Amino acid sequence: MLQDFVIAFDGTHMFGGAAANTIYEMDFVNKVLIGTISSPQQVRSIAYDEAADAFWCANWDTDITLVSKAGVALNALPAATHGLLGMYGTAYDNWTSGGPYLWIFDQGAGAGMPQIIYQANLSNLTMTGFSYDVMTD
């Protein structure tokens, strides 16, 4: 059984990771594993970037790396720039004005700590300063 499994959808297939250097490509309709992609970044969070046809991947406090479907690192939002410690999920947003953005869920030092969603601007690979503490909900 896989724990810590995260998924993203490219419009055709599901892609996922399990906190290791592998991205799994899956066909959920036919219930088959199509293949795997060796990732230069461990995949505890994954978001599909439709403009790049690639995936934003991260693990806890690492760089957030844009990984191609061939397993090549195309770009990165450095850990020194985002400063997050417990990234556990990401979502790509090309609908919000001024984007595209990456929304990043960060649990800080762990459960019971602040649970905050942050926004990063993918056009210039910077944090926008917008955040939302989901613990207030």
N, C-alpha and C positions, 0 to 999 in steps of 0.2 A: 504494500500500500504506500502510495506517495503522500508525504506530508509537505506542507508549504508549497503546494502546487498553484501556480498562477497562470492565467490564460489571457490571450488577446486574439482578435478576429481580424482577418485581412479582407473580408467580404466573401471568401470562398472556404478557407480552412481555419481551424483553430490552431494557435501556436501557444506553447506553454513551457514553463520552466519549473524546476524543483530545487532551487537554491544550489545549483551546480552549473557547470560550464556547457550545458546542453540545452538547445531549444528543440522541442518536439513539435512536429507538424502532424496534425490529426484531422481526419475526416470523420466528424461526428455523425453524419448522415449514414455512412456505411460502417461506422464503428471500427475504423482501422487506423493504425499508426502509419502514416505515409513515409516518414523519415525523420532524421535528426539533423541539426545544424550545430557544429562545434562553435561555441561562443567564446570570444576573448574575455567576456565579462560574466561573472556568475549571475544567474537569473532568479532573483527572489521577487522582482517586479518586472513586468513587461507591458509595453504599450506599442501598438502598431501605428507607425507614422506613414499615412497613405501617400504623402507627397514624396517621401524618400523610398517608399516600398521597403521599409526596414523597421527595426524594433528598438525602442529605448529600453535598455536593461540596466538593472542595478541590484546591489545586495547590501543591505544595511547602510553603511557609511561610505560606499565606494563612489567613484565617478559614475555618472549616468551616461552609459555608452550607447551610441546609435550603432546597431549591428545589422549588417546586410543579411539577406537570405543566403548568401554564400559564406557567412561567418566572418566577415571583415569589419573591423571597427572603422566607421565612417566619420564619426565626430564624437564629442563628449562634452558634457557639462561637468567640469571638475569638482571633486569633493570640496576643494578649497573655496570654490565659488558658492556652492549650495549650503555647505556646513551642516547637513542633516546627519543624524546618527542612527536612525532606525527606520529606513525606508522599507515599506512593505507593500507598496502598490502604486501604480502610475496609470494615468489616462491621457490620451492624446486628444487635443481640442483644436480643431481648425475652424470652428464656427464662431467663436467669440471674437469680436472686433479687436484688432491689434495683434492677433495671434499669427502663427500657431503657438499654442501653449502646451505645456505638460503640467498636469496636476499630479502632485506627489503626496502620498499619504506617509506620514512619519510618526512613529510611536515613541520617539525620543529614546530614553533608556529602557523602555519596556512597558509592559502592561501596568496600568495605574498611573503612568506618567502622562503628560500632555499628549493628546492624540490630535495631530494638526495636519490639515491639508494645505500645501503650499503651491504657489503658481510660479512656473518658470517660463520665460519667453524663449522660444526655440529659434527665433530669428536672430537673436544676438547672444544666446546662451547665458542669460542672466536671470537672477531671481527678480520677480516684479515687486516684491514686498507685500503682496497680498497673501494672507493666510486666514484660515478658519479653524477654530478649535472645536472639534466635534464632540468633545466631552461636555460642552455646554448644552448639547441636545439631550 
